[in-house]
Amino acid sequence: MVHEQIDTIDTLMAHYVAGSLPKPARVLVRSHLQMKPDNRYLVSSLELLAGEALESTPEAAIADRDQRLAAIFSSMPSASEYHVSKKVAKRAPFPQALRDLLGFEAEDVPWRRRLPGFKDYSFDMEGCEVSLMWIRPGRALPAHTHKGLELILILDGAFNDERGRFGPGDISIADETVELRPVAEKARPCIAFAVSDGPVKLTGSLRQMIGDLIG
């Protein structure tokens, strides 16, 4: 995953528009845009600026023109992808972009229990670990950092950590400079979609680590 300088949502959106994110990260951003309209204007503005830059660039022959155009258009979200009806939103926490990637609905996730109060479903794609996470209300995950970049999109529920609260549609961005100990809110389970390009490194005291692992 391209993770140099990706430390803010604005920078992540810029990489999305530039087409430099791997597929699972693009899906995560599309899902965010479907859940929360806040950044759609930013993305549209960046796309407009990119188009103006292309128009001012001198013409030159492009090798494999047709194949490159096909790849560009296939990666761009259509207007229909940004539309999520209230009926769909109430039926399942998964936005359309995520359902298209996974091939199943929220109620059909083949969860695997990893820790007390924590389940996930994970797979590898384009050099990234991709996972869905289910965290029991009030459950704290072990303190950790990342050897690489991790993006987490909250699908339902919420968690809090040292940086604040992350609710539905919010994206958490973390790398090796950020130490986290997310705690799911008590009102309902926290369900999230995560994409990372490096392993997790547990931190914190041994006593805290043991307590968090046994839940």
PyMOL commands that place a pseudoatom at each C-alpha (Angstrom):
pseudoatom trace, name=CA, resn=MET, resi=1, chain=A, elem=C, hetatm=0, pos=[0.000, 0.000, 0.000]
pseudoatom trace, name=CA, resn=VAL, resi=2, chain=A, elem=C, hetatm=0, pos=[1.206, 3.519, -0.718]
pseudoatom trace, name=CA, resn=HIS, resi=3, chain=A, elem=C, hetatm=0, pos=[1.456, 4.935, 2.794]
pseudoatom trace, name=CA, resn=GLU, resi=4, chain=A, elem=C, hetatm=0, pos=[4.091, 7.679, 2.652]
pseudoatom trace, name=CA, resn=GLN, resi=5, chain=A, elem=C, hetatm=0, pos=[2.498, 10.897, 3.957]
pseudoatom trace, name=CA, resn=ILE, resi=6, chain=A, elem=C, hetatm=0, pos=[-0.946, 9.296, 4.422]
pseudoatom trace, name=CA, resn=ASP, resi=7, chain=A, elem=C, hetatm=0, pos=[-1.676, 10.615, 7.871]
pseudoatom trace, name=CA, resn=THR, resi=8, chain=A, elem=C, hetatm=0, pos=[-4.860, 12.610, 7.283]
pseudoatom trace, name=CA, resn=ILE, resi=9, chain=A, elem=C, hetatm=0, pos=[-8.209, 11.977, 5.591]
pseudoatom trace, name=CA, resn=ASP, resi=10, chain=A, elem=C, hetatm=0, pos=[-7.478, 14.728, 3.025]
pseudoatom trace, name=CA, resn=THR, resi=11, chain=A, elem=C, hetatm=0, pos=[-4.229, 13.019, 2.005]
pseudoatom trace, name=CA, resn=LEU, resi=12, chain=A, elem=C, hetatm=0, pos=[-6.002, 9.672, 1.765]
pseudoatom trace, name=CA, resn=MET, resi=13, chain=A, elem=C, hetatm=0, pos=[-8.627, 11.225, -0.528]
pseudoatom trace, name=CA, resn=ALA, resi=14, chain=A, elem=C, hetatm=0, pos=[-5.855, 12.676, -2.703]
pseudoatom trace, name=CA, resn=HIS, resi=15, chain=A, elem=C, hetatm=0, pos=[-4.260, 9.245, -3.113]
pseudoatom trace, name=CA, resn=TYR, resi=16, chain=A, elem=C, hetatm=0, pos=[-7.697, 7.825, -3.924]
pseudoatom trace, name=CA, resn=VAL, resi=17, chain=A, elem=C, hetatm=0, pos=[-8.237, 10.367, -6.705]
pseudoatom trace, name=CA, resn=ALA, resi=18, chain=A, elem=C, hetatm=0, pos=[-4.700, 9.774, -8.002]
pseudoatom trace, name=CA, resn=GLY, resi=19, chain=A, elem=C, hetatm=0, pos=[-5.416, 6.038, -8.264]
pseudoatom trace, name=CA, resn=SER, resi=20, chain=A, elem=C, hetatm=0, pos=[-2.408, 5.091, -6.116]
pseudoatom trace, name=CA, resn=LEU, resi=21, chain=A, elem=C, hetatm=0, pos=[-4.305, 2.976, -3.567]
pseudoatom trace, name=CA, resn=PRO, resi=22, chain=A, elem=C, hetatm=0, pos=[-4.635, -0.817, -3.862]
pseudoatom trace, name=CA, resn=LYS, resi=23, chain=A, elem=C, hetatm=0, pos=[-8.119, -2.182, -4.528]
pseudoatom trace, name=CA, resn=PRO, resi=24, chain=A, elem=C, hetatm=0, pos=[-9.143, -2.944, -0.917]
pseudoatom trace, name=CA, resn=ALA, resi=25, chain=A, elem=C, hetatm=0, pos=[-8.152, 0.573, 0.175]
pseudoatom trace, name=CA, resn=ARG, resi=26, chain=A, elem=C, hetatm=0, pos=[-10.092, 2.065, -2.750]
pseudoatom trace, name=CA, resn=VAL, resi=27, chain=A, elem=C, hetatm=0, pos=[-13.135, 0.061, -1.685]
pseudoatom trace, name=CA, resn=LEU, resi=28, chain=A, elem=C, hetatm=0, pos=[-12.710, 1.328, 1.877]
pseudoatom trace, name=CA, resn=VAL, resi=29, chain=A, elem=C, hetatm=0, pos=[-12.677, 4.944, 0.655]
pseudoatom trace, name=CA, resn=ARG, resi=30, chain=A, elem=C, hetatm=0, pos=[-15.674, 4.374, -1.655]
pseudoatom trace, name=CA, resn=SER, resi=31, chain=A, elem=C, hetatm=0, pos=[-17.573, 2.841, 1.245]
pseudoatom trace, name=CA, resn=HIS, resi=32, chain=A, elem=C, hetatm=0, pos=[-16.728, 5.865, 3.388]
pseudoatom trace, name=CA, resn=LEU, resi=33, chain=A, elem=C, hetatm=0, pos=[-18.027, 8.200, 0.663]
pseudoatom trace, name=CA, resn=GLN, resi=34, chain=A, elem=C, hetatm=0, pos=[-21.232, 6.177, 0.424]
pseudoatom trace, name=CA, resn=MET, resi=35, chain=A, elem=C, hetatm=0, pos=[-21.774, 6.307, 4.194]
pseudoatom trace, name=CA, resn=LYS, resi=36, chain=A, elem=C, hetatm=0, pos=[-20.795, 9.941, 4.775]
pseudoatom trace, name=CA, resn=PRO, resi=37, chain=A, elem=C, hetatm=0, pos=[-21.090, 12.665, 2.118]
pseudoatom trace, name=CA, resn=ASP, resi=38, chain=A, elem=C, hetatm=0, pos=[-18.626, 14.989, 3.890]
pseudoatom trace, name=CA, resn=ASN, resi=39, chain=A, elem=C, hetatm=0, pos=[-15.657, 14.289, 1.633]
pseudoatom trace, name=CA, resn=ARG, resi=40, chain=A, elem=C, hetatm=0, pos=[-17.488, 13.971, -1.699]
pseudoatom trace, name=CA, resn=TYR, resi=41, chain=A, elem=C, hetatm=0, pos=[-16.954, 17.667, -2.454]
pseudoatom trace, name=CA, resn=LEU, resi=42, chain=A, elem=C, hetatm=0, pos=[-13.227, 17.319, -1.733]
pseudoatom trace, name=CA, resn=VAL, resi=43, chain=A, elem=C, hetatm=0, pos=[-12.970, 14.283, -4.020]
pseudoatom trace, name=CA, resn=SER, resi=44, chain=A, elem=C, hetatm=0, pos=[-14.914, 16.049, -6.788]
pseudoatom trace, name=CA, resn=SER, resi=45, chain=A, elem=C, hetatm=0, pos=[-12.654, 19.110, -6.465]
pseudoatom trace, name=CA, resn=LEU, resi=46, chain=A, elem=C, hetatm=0, pos=[-9.508, 16.983, -6.630]
pseudoatom trace, name=CA, resn=GLU, resi=47, chain=A, elem=C, hetatm=0, pos=[-10.856, 15.166, -9.692]
pseudoatom trace, name=CA, resn=LEU, resi=48, chain=A, elem=C, hetatm=0, pos=[-11.590, 18.529, -11.340]
pseudoatom trace, name=CA, resn=LEU, resi=49, chain=A, elem=C, hetatm=0, pos=[-8.075, 19.777, -10.617]
pseudoatom trace, name=CA, resn=ALA, resi=50, chain=A, elem=C, hetatm=0, pos=[-6.619, 16.548, -11.990]
pseudoatom trace, name=CA, resn=GLY, resi=51, chain=A, elem=C, hetatm=0, pos=[-8.701, 16.958, -15.157]
pseudoatom trace, name=CA, resn=GLU, resi=52, chain=A, elem=C, hetatm=0, pos=[-7.539, 20.561, -15.615]
pseudoatom trace, name=CA, resn=ALA, resi=53, chain=A, elem=C, hetatm=0, pos=[-3.922, 19.456, -15.166]
pseudoatom trace, name=CA, resn=LEU, resi=54, chain=A, elem=C, hetatm=0, pos=[-4.373, 16.806, -17.848]
pseudoatom trace, name=CA, resn=GLU, resi=55, chain=A, elem=C, hetatm=0, pos=[-5.902, 19.354, -20.238]
pseudoatom trace, name=CA, resn=SER, resi=56, chain=A, elem=C, hetatm=0, pos=[-2.882, 21.650, -19.845]
pseudoatom trace, name=CA, resn=THR, resi=57, chain=A, elem=C, hetatm=0, pos=[-0.404, 18.840, -20.492]
pseudoatom trace, name=CA, resn=PRO, resi=58, chain=A, elem=C, hetatm=0, pos=[1.004, 18.690, -24.067]
pseudoatom trace, name=CA, resn=GLU, resi=59, chain=A, elem=C, hetatm=0, pos=[-0.385, 15.826, -26.100]
pseudoatom trace, name=CA, resn=ALA, resi=60, chain=A, elem=C, hetatm=0, pos=[1.776, 12.726, -26.392]
pseudoatom trace, name=CA, resn=ALA, resi=61, chain=A, elem=C, hetatm=0, pos=[1.270, 9.231, -27.684]
pseudoatom trace, name=CA, resn=ILE, resi=62, chain=A, elem=C, hetatm=0, pos=[0.305, 6.717, -24.978]
pseudoatom trace, name=CA, resn=ALA, resi=63, chain=A, elem=C, hetatm=0, pos=[1.401, 3.114, -25.242]
pseudoatom trace, name=CA, resn=ASP, resi=64, chain=A, elem=C, hetatm=0, pos=[-1.429, 0.609, -24.753]
pseudoatom trace, name=CA, resn=ARG, resi=65, chain=A, elem=C, hetatm=0, pos=[-3.930, 3.494, -24.743]
pseudoatom trace, name=CA, resn=ASP, resi=66, chain=A, elem=C, hetatm=0, pos=[-7.073, 1.357, -24.817]
pseudoatom trace, name=CA, resn=GLN, resi=67, chain=A, elem=C, hetatm=0, pos=[-5.954, -0.904, -21.982]
pseudoatom trace, name=CA, resn=ARG, resi=68, chain=A, elem=C, hetatm=0, pos=[-4.964, 2.047, -19.799]
pseudoatom trace, name=CA, resn=LEU, resi=69, chain=A, elem=C, hetatm=0, pos=[-8.239, 3.849, -20.388]
pseudoatom trace, name=CA, resn=ALA, resi=70, chain=A, elem=C, hetatm=0, pos=[-10.169, 0.699, -19.544]
pseudoatom trace, name=CA, resn=ALA, resi=71, chain=A, elem=C, hetatm=0, pos=[-8.249, 0.348, -16.279]
pseudoatom trace, name=CA, resn=ILE, resi=72, chain=A, elem=C, hetatm=0, pos=[-8.880, 3.992, -15.338]
pseudoatom trace, name=CA, resn=PHE, resi=73, chain=A, elem=C, hetatm=0, pos=[-12.605, 3.887, -16.042]
pseudoatom trace, name=CA, resn=SER, resi=74, chain=A, elem=C, hetatm=0, pos=[-13.068, 0.579, -14.234]
pseudoatom trace, name=CA, resn=SER, resi=75, chain=A, elem=C, hetatm=0, pos=[-11.519, 2.035, -11.068]
pseudoatom trace, name=CA, resn=MET, resi=76, chain=A, elem=C, hetatm=0, pos=[-13.654, 5.188, -11.019]
pseudoatom trace, name=CA, resn=PRO, resi=77, chain=A, elem=C, hetatm=0, pos=[-16.814, 5.142, -8.900]
pseudoatom trace, name=CA, resn=SER, resi=78, chain=A, elem=C, hetatm=0, pos=[-20.034, 5.787, -10.773]
pseudoatom trace, name=CA, resn=ALA, resi=79, chain=A, elem=C, hetatm=0, pos=[-22.681, 8.170, -9.553]
pseudoatom trace, name=CA, resn=SER, resi=80, chain=A, elem=C, hetatm=0, pos=[-24.870, 5.226, -8.554]
pseudoatom trace, name=CA, resn=GLU, resi=81, chain=A, elem=C, hetatm=0, pos=[-22.132, 3.957, -6.219]
pseudoatom trace, name=CA, resn=TYR, resi=82, chain=A, elem=C, hetatm=0, pos=[-22.488, 7.093, -4.104]
pseudoatom trace, name=CA, resn=HIS, resi=83, chain=A, elem=C, hetatm=0, pos=[-26.232, 6.548, -3.622]
pseudoatom trace, name=CA, resn=VAL, resi=84, chain=A, elem=C, hetatm=0, pos=[-27.315, 4.552, -0.600]
pseudoatom trace, name=CA, resn=SER, resi=85, chain=A, elem=C, hetatm=0, pos=[-31.056, 4.424, 0.025]
pseudoatom trace, name=CA, resn=LYS, resi=86, chain=A, elem=C, hetatm=0, pos=[-32.427, 4.604, 3.544]
pseudoatom trace, name=CA, resn=LYS, resi=87, chain=A, elem=C, hetatm=0, pos=[-33.912, 1.139, 3.061]
pseudoatom trace, name=CA, resn=VAL, resi=88, chain=A, elem=C, hetatm=0, pos=[-30.496, -0.415, 2.367]
pseudoatom trace, name=CA, resn=ALA, resi=89, chain=A, elem=C, hetatm=0, pos=[-28.811, 1.544, 5.146]
pseudoatom trace, name=CA, resn=LYS, resi=90, chain=A, elem=C, hetatm=0, pos=[-31.314, 0.218, 7.693]
pseudoatom trace, name=CA, resn=ARG, resi=91, chain=A, elem=C, hetatm=0, pos=[-31.125, -3.368, 6.426]
pseudoatom trace, name=CA, resn=ALA, resi=92, chain=A, elem=C, hetatm=0, pos=[-27.371, -3.818, 6.747]
pseudoatom trace, name=CA, resn=PRO, resi=93, chain=A, elem=C, hetatm=0, pos=[-24.322, -1.775, 7.838]
pseudoatom trace, name=CA, resn=PHE, resi=94, chain=A, elem=C, hetatm=0, pos=[-22.410, -2.751, 4.693]
pseudoatom trace, name=CA, resn=PRO, resi=95, chain=A, elem=C, hetatm=0, pos=[-22.301, -0.116, 1.932]
pseudoatom trace, name=CA, resn=GLN, resi=96, chain=A, elem=C, hetatm=0, pos=[-22.654, -1.277, -1.675]
pseudoatom trace, name=CA, resn=ALA, resi=97, chain=A, elem=C, hetatm=0, pos=[-18.932, -0.990, -2.510]
pseudoatom trace, name=CA, resn=LEU, resi=98, chain=A, elem=C, hetatm=0, pos=[-18.044, -3.329, 0.336]
pseudoatom trace, name=CA, resn=ARG, resi=99, chain=A, elem=C, hetatm=0, pos=[-20.767, -5.834, -0.511]
pseudoatom trace, name=CA, resn=ASP, resi=100, chain=A, elem=C, hetatm=0, pos=[-19.485, -5.914, -4.098]
pseudoatom trace, name=CA, resn=LEU, resi=101, chain=A, elem=C, hetatm=0, pos=[-15.962, -6.716, -2.865]
pseudoatom trace, name=CA, resn=LEU, resi=102, chain=A, elem=C, hetatm=0, pos=[-16.979, -9.391, -0.367]
pseudoatom trace, name=CA, resn=GLY, resi=103, chain=A, elem=C, hetatm=0, pos=[-19.809, -11.011, -2.309]
pseudoatom trace, name=CA, resn=PHE, resi=104, chain=A, elem=C, hetatm=0, pos=[-22.086, -11.370, 0.723]
pseudoatom trace, name=CA, resn=GLU, resi=105, chain=A, elem=C, hetatm=0, pos=[-24.290, -9.374, 3.074]
pseudoatom trace, name=CA, resn=ALA, resi=106, chain=A, elem=C, hetatm=0, pos=[-23.534, -8.354, 6.646]
pseudoatom trace, name=CA, resn=GLU, resi=107, chain=A, elem=C, hetatm=0, pos=[-25.576, -11.183, 8.130]
pseudoatom trace, name=CA, resn=ASP, resi=108, chain=A, elem=C, hetatm=0, pos=[-23.592, -13.777, 6.160]
pseudoatom trace, name=CA, resn=VAL, resi=109, chain=A, elem=C, hetatm=0, pos=[-20.067, -12.986, 7.400]
pseudoatom trace, name=CA, resn=PRO, resi=110, chain=A, elem=C, hetatm=0, pos=[-18.199, -16.239, 8.241]
pseudoatom trace, name=CA, resn=TRP, resi=111, chain=A, elem=C, hetatm=0, pos=[-16.819, -14.904, 11.515]
pseudoatom trace, name=CA, resn=ARG, resi=112, chain=A, elem=C, hetatm=0, pos=[-13.945, -16.599, 13.341]
pseudoatom trace, name=CA, resn=ARG, resi=113, chain=A, elem=C, hetatm=0, pos=[-13.503, -16.083, 17.066]
pseudoatom trace, name=CA, resn=ARG, resi=114, chain=A, elem=C, hetatm=0, pos=[-10.005, -14.768, 17.769]
pseudoatom trace, name=CA, resn=LEU, resi=115, chain=A, elem=C, hetatm=0, pos=[-10.314, -13.549, 21.362]
pseudoatom trace, name=CA, resn=PRO, resi=116, chain=A, elem=C, hetatm=0, pos=[-13.118, -13.377, 23.917]
pseudoatom trace, name=CA, resn=GLY, resi=117, chain=A, elem=C, hetatm=0, pos=[-15.430, -10.675, 22.594]
pseudoatom trace, name=CA, resn=PHE, resi=118, chain=A, elem=C, hetatm=0, pos=[-13.590, -10.331, 19.294]
pseudoatom trace, name=CA, resn=LYS, resi=119, chain=A, elem=C, hetatm=0, pos=[-14.298, -12.007, 15.932]
pseudoatom trace, name=CA, resn=ASP, resi=120, chain=A, elem=C, hetatm=0, pos=[-12.963, -11.381, 12.458]
pseudoatom trace, name=CA, resn=TYR, resi=121, chain=A, elem=C, hetatm=0, pos=[-12.993, -12.499, 8.852]
pseudoatom trace, name=CA, resn=SER, resi=122, chain=A, elem=C, hetatm=0, pos=[-9.773, -11.837, 6.966]
pseudoatom trace, name=CA, resn=PHE, resi=123, chain=A, elem=C, hetatm=0, pos=[-8.034, -12.481, 3.659]
pseudoatom trace, name=CA, resn=ASP, resi=124, chain=A, elem=C, hetatm=0, pos=[-5.111, -11.129, 1.621]
pseudoatom trace, name=CA, resn=MET, resi=125, chain=A, elem=C, hetatm=0, pos=[-5.477, -8.950, -1.481]
pseudoatom trace, name=CA, resn=GLU, resi=126, chain=A, elem=C, hetatm=0, pos=[-2.881, -6.993, -3.472]
pseudoatom trace, name=CA, resn=GLY, resi=127, chain=A, elem=C, hetatm=0, pos=[-0.292, -7.166, -0.691]
pseudoatom trace, name=CA, resn=CYS, resi=128, chain=A, elem=C, hetatm=0, pos=[-2.753, -6.064, 2.002]
pseudoatom trace, name=CA, resn=GLU, resi=129, chain=A, elem=C, hetatm=0, pos=[-4.442, -7.861, 4.865]
pseudoatom trace, name=CA, resn=VAL, resi=130, chain=A, elem=C, hetatm=0, pos=[-8.149, -7.196, 4.564]
pseudoatom trace, name=CA, resn=SER, resi=131, chain=A, elem=C, hetatm=0, pos=[-10.492, -7.917, 7.443]
pseudoatom trace, name=CA, resn=LEU, resi=132, chain=A, elem=C, hetatm=0, pos=[-13.895, -7.401, 8.965]
pseudoatom trace, name=CA, resn=MET, resi=133, chain=A, elem=C, hetatm=0, pos=[-13.916, -7.042, 12.754]
pseudoatom trace, name=CA, resn=TRP, resi=134, chain=A, elem=C, hetatm=0, pos=[-16.661, -7.548, 15.348]
pseudoatom trace, name=CA, resn=ILE, resi=135, chain=A, elem=C, hetatm=0, pos=[-15.956, -6.169, 18.815]
pseudoatom trace, name=CA, resn=ARG, resi=136, chain=A, elem=C, hetatm=0, pos=[-18.230, -6.858, 21.794]
pseudoatom trace, name=CA, resn=PRO, resi=137, chain=A, elem=C, hetatm=0, pos=[-19.731, -3.759, 23.464]
pseudoatom trace, name=CA, resn=GLY, resi=138, chain=A, elem=C, hetatm=0, pos=[-17.290, -2.399, 26.042]
pseudoatom trace, name=CA, resn=ARG, resi=139, chain=A, elem=C, hetatm=0, pos=[-14.480, -4.674, 24.849]
pseudoatom trace, name=CA, resn=ALA, resi=140, chain=A, elem=C, hetatm=0, pos=[-10.955, -3.187, 24.769]
pseudoatom trace, name=CA, resn=LEU, resi=141, chain=A, elem=C, hetatm=0, pos=[-8.550, -4.493, 22.152]
pseudoatom trace, name=CA, resn=PRO, resi=142, chain=A, elem=C, hetatm=0, pos=[-4.928, -5.033, 23.208]
pseudoatom trace, name=CA, resn=ALA, resi=143, chain=A, elem=C, hetatm=0, pos=[-2.720, -1.940, 22.979]
pseudoatom trace, name=CA, resn=HIS, resi=144, chain=A, elem=C, hetatm=0, pos=[-0.748, -2.061, 19.762]
pseudoatom trace, name=CA, resn=THR, resi=145, chain=A, elem=C, hetatm=0, pos=[0.951, -0.251, 16.932]
pseudoatom trace, name=CA, resn=HIS, resi=146, chain=A, elem=C, hetatm=0, pos=[1.471, -1.173, 13.267]
pseudoatom trace, name=CA, resn=LYS, resi=147, chain=A, elem=C, hetatm=0, pos=[4.522, -1.941, 11.163]
pseudoatom trace, name=CA, resn=GLY, resi=148, chain=A, elem=C, hetatm=0, pos=[3.006, -0.188, 8.194]
pseudoatom trace, name=CA, resn=LEU, resi=149, chain=A, elem=C, hetatm=0, pos=[-0.306, 1.573, 7.537]
pseudoatom trace, name=CA, resn=GLU, resi=150, chain=A, elem=C, hetatm=0, pos=[-3.741, 0.549, 8.785]
pseudoatom trace, name=CA, resn=LEU, resi=151, chain=A, elem=C, hetatm=0, pos=[-7.034, 2.012, 7.610]
pseudoatom trace, name=CA, resn=ILE, resi=152, chain=A, elem=C, hetatm=0, pos=[-10.200, 1.187, 9.572]
pseudoatom trace, name=CA, resn=LEU, resi=153, chain=A, elem=C, hetatm=0, pos=[-13.690, 2.141, 8.413]
pseudoatom trace, name=CA, resn=ILE, resi=154, chain=A, elem=C, hetatm=0, pos=[-16.379, 1.928, 11.101]
pseudoatom trace, name=CA, resn=LEU, resi=155, chain=A, elem=C, hetatm=0, pos=[-19.474, 0.236, 9.669]
pseudoatom trace, name=CA, resn=ASP, resi=156, chain=A, elem=C, hetatm=0, pos=[-21.663, 0.038, 12.771]
pseudoatom trace, name=CA, resn=GLY, resi=157, chain=A, elem=C, hetatm=0, pos=[-21.279, 0.951, 16.417]
pseudoatom trace, name=CA, resn=ALA, resi=158, chain=A, elem=C, hetatm=0, pos=[-18.213, 2.933, 17.485]
pseudoatom trace, name=CA, resn=PHE, resi=159, chain=A, elem=C, hetatm=0, pos=[-14.910, 2.751, 19.322]
pseudoatom trace, name=CA, resn=ASN, resi=160, chain=A, elem=C, hetatm=0, pos=[-12.889, 5.249, 21.316]
pseudoatom trace, name=CA, resn=ASP, resi=161, chain=A, elem=C, hetatm=0, pos=[-9.134, 5.482, 21.708]
pseudoatom trace, name=CA, resn=GLU, resi=162, chain=A, elem=C, hetatm=0, pos=[-6.473, 8.025, 22.592]
pseudoatom trace, name=CA, resn=ARG, resi=163, chain=A, elem=C, hetatm=0, pos=[-7.360, 10.101, 19.511]
pseudoatom trace, name=CA, resn=GLY, resi=164, chain=A, elem=C, hetatm=0, pos=[-11.105, 10.336, 20.137]
pseudoatom trace, name=CA, resn=ARG, resi=165, chain=A, elem=C, hetatm=0, pos=[-14.318, 8.698, 18.925]
pseudoatom trace, name=CA, resn=PHE, resi=166, chain=A, elem=C, hetatm=0, pos=[-14.791, 6.855, 15.617]
pseudoatom trace, name=CA, resn=GLY, resi=167, chain=A, elem=C, hetatm=0, pos=[-18.390, 6.179, 14.589]
pseudoatom trace, name=CA, resn=PRO, resi=168, chain=A, elem=C, hetatm=0, pos=[-20.167, 4.891, 11.471]
pseudoatom trace, name=CA, resn=GLY, resi=169, chain=A, elem=C, hetatm=0, pos=[-18.492, 6.149, 8.301]
pseudoatom trace, name=CA, resn=ASP, resi=170, chain=A, elem=C, hetatm=0, pos=[-15.369, 7.430, 10.093]
pseudoatom trace, name=CA, resn=ILE, resi=171, chain=A, elem=C, hetatm=0, pos=[-11.896, 6.288, 9.004]
pseudoatom trace, name=CA, resn=SER, resi=172, chain=A, elem=C, hetatm=0, pos=[-9.075, 5.642, 11.462]
pseudoatom trace, name=CA, resn=ILE, resi=173, chain=A, elem=C, hetatm=0, pos=[-5.576, 6.057, 10.011]
pseudoatom trace, name=CA, resn=ALA, resi=174, chain=A, elem=C, hetatm=0, pos=[-2.678, 4.582, 11.979]
pseudoatom trace, name=CA, resn=ASP, resi=175, chain=A, elem=C, hetatm=0, pos=[0.960, 3.690, 11.331]
pseudoatom trace, name=CA, resn=GLU, resi=176, chain=A, elem=C, hetatm=0, pos=[4.045, 2.838, 13.358]
pseudoatom trace, name=CA, resn=THR, resi=177, chain=A, elem=C, hetatm=0, pos=[3.970, 6.273, 15.032]
pseudoatom trace, name=CA, resn=VAL, resi=178, chain=A, elem=C, hetatm=0, pos=[0.513, 5.708, 16.565]
pseudoatom trace, name=CA, resn=GLU, resi=179, chain=A, elem=C, hetatm=0, pos=[-0.160, 3.474, 19.577]
pseudoatom trace, name=CA, resn=LEU, resi=180, chain=A, elem=C, hetatm=0, pos=[-3.780, 2.375, 19.939]
pseudoatom trace, name=CA, resn=ARG, resi=181, chain=A, elem=C, hetatm=0, pos=[-6.036, 0.674, 22.475]
pseudoatom trace, name=CA, resn=PRO, resi=182, chain=A, elem=C, hetatm=0, pos=[-9.529, 0.878, 20.938]
pseudoatom trace, name=CA, resn=VAL, resi=183, chain=A, elem=C, hetatm=0, pos=[-12.505, 0.345, 23.233]
pseudoatom trace, name=CA, resn=ALA, resi=184, chain=A, elem=C, hetatm=0, pos=[-15.902, -0.450, 21.718]
pseudoatom trace, name=CA, resn=GLU, resi=185, chain=A, elem=C, hetatm=0, pos=[-18.759, 1.652, 23.041]
pseudoatom trace, name=CA, resn=LYS, resi=186, chain=A, elem=C, hetatm=0, pos=[-21.207, -0.121, 25.338]
pseudoatom trace, name=CA, resn=ALA, resi=187, chain=A, elem=C, hetatm=0, pos=[-24.368, 0.617, 23.367]
pseudoatom trace, name=CA, resn=ARG, resi=188, chain=A, elem=C, hetatm=0, pos=[-23.782, -1.993, 20.625]
pseudoatom trace, name=CA, resn=PRO, resi=189, chain=A, elem=C, hetatm=0, pos=[-21.058, -4.113, 18.976]
pseudoatom trace, name=CA, resn=CYS, resi=190, chain=A, elem=C, hetatm=0, pos=[-18.514, -2.293, 16.854]
pseudoatom trace, name=CA, resn=ILE, resi=191, chain=A, elem=C, hetatm=0, pos=[-18.218, -3.661, 13.310]
pseudoatom trace, name=CA, resn=ALA, resi=192, chain=A, elem=C, hetatm=0, pos=[-15.376, -2.381, 11.148]
pseudoatom trace, name=CA, resn=PHE, resi=193, chain=A, elem=C, hetatm=0, pos=[-13.590, -2.959, 7.843]
pseudoatom trace, name=CA, resn=ALA, resi=194, chain=A, elem=C, hetatm=0, pos=[-9.790, -2.798, 8.001]
pseudoatom trace, name=CA, resn=VAL, resi=195, chain=A, elem=C, hetatm=0, pos=[-7.008, -2.729, 5.410]
pseudoatom trace, name=CA, resn=SER, resi=196, chain=A, elem=C, hetatm=0, pos=[-3.352, -2.909, 6.469]
pseudoatom trace, name=CA, resn=ASP, resi=197, chain=A, elem=C, hetatm=0, pos=[0.002, -3.516, 4.823]
pseudoatom trace, name=CA, resn=GLY, resi=198, chain=A, elem=C, hetatm=0, pos=[2.022, -4.510, 7.872]
pseudoatom trace, name=CA, resn=PRO, resi=199, chain=A, elem=C, hetatm=0, pos=[1.744, -6.733, 10.960]
pseudoatom trace, name=CA, resn=VAL, resi=200, chain=A, elem=C, hetatm=0, pos=[0.440, -5.663, 14.353]
pseudoatom trace, name=CA, resn=LYS, resi=201, chain=A, elem=C, hetatm=0, pos=[2.922, -5.147, 17.192]
pseudoatom trace, name=CA, resn=LEU, resi=202, chain=A, elem=C, hetatm=0, pos=[1.516, -5.502, 20.717]
pseudoatom trace, name=CA, resn=THR, resi=203, chain=A, elem=C, hetatm=0, pos=[2.563, -2.824, 23.219]
pseudoatom trace, name=CA, resn=GLY, resi=204, chain=A, elem=C, hetatm=0, pos=[1.724, -1.889, 26.785]
pseudoatom trace, name=CA, resn=SER, resi=205, chain=A, elem=C, hetatm=0, pos=[2.568, -3.643, 30.026]
pseudoatom trace, name=CA, resn=LEU, resi=206, chain=A, elem=C, hetatm=0, pos=[2.476, -7.415, 30.363]
pseudoatom trace, name=CA, resn=ARG, resi=207, chain=A, elem=C, hetatm=0, pos=[-0.330, -7.162, 32.925]
pseudoatom trace, name=CA, resn=GLN, resi=208, chain=A, elem=C, hetatm=0, pos=[-2.455, -4.982, 30.634]
pseudoatom trace, name=CA, resn=MET, resi=209, chain=A, elem=C, hetatm=0, pos=[-1.706, -7.195, 27.651]
pseudoatom trace, name=CA, resn=ILE, resi=210, chain=A, elem=C, hetatm=0, pos=[-2.832, -10.345, 29.464]
pseudoatom trace, name=CA, resn=GLY, resi=211, chain=A, elem=C, hetatm=0, pos=[-5.978, -8.620, 30.704]
pseudoatom trace, name=CA, resn=ASP, resi=212, chain=A, elem=C, hetatm=0, pos=[-6.881, -7.393, 27.205]
pseudoatom trace, name=CA, resn=LEU, resi=213, chain=A, elem=C, hetatm=0, pos=[-6.210, -10.788, 25.619]
pseudoatom trace, name=CA, resn=ILE, resi=214, chain=A, elem=C, hetatm=0, pos=[-8.467, -12.717, 27.981]
pseudoatom trace, name=CA, resn=GLY, resi=215, chain=A, elem=C, hetatm=0, pos=[-11.185, -10.044, 27.668]
for i in range(1, 215): cmd.bond("trace and resi %d" % i, "trace and resi %d" % (i + 1))
show_as sticks, trace
zoom trace
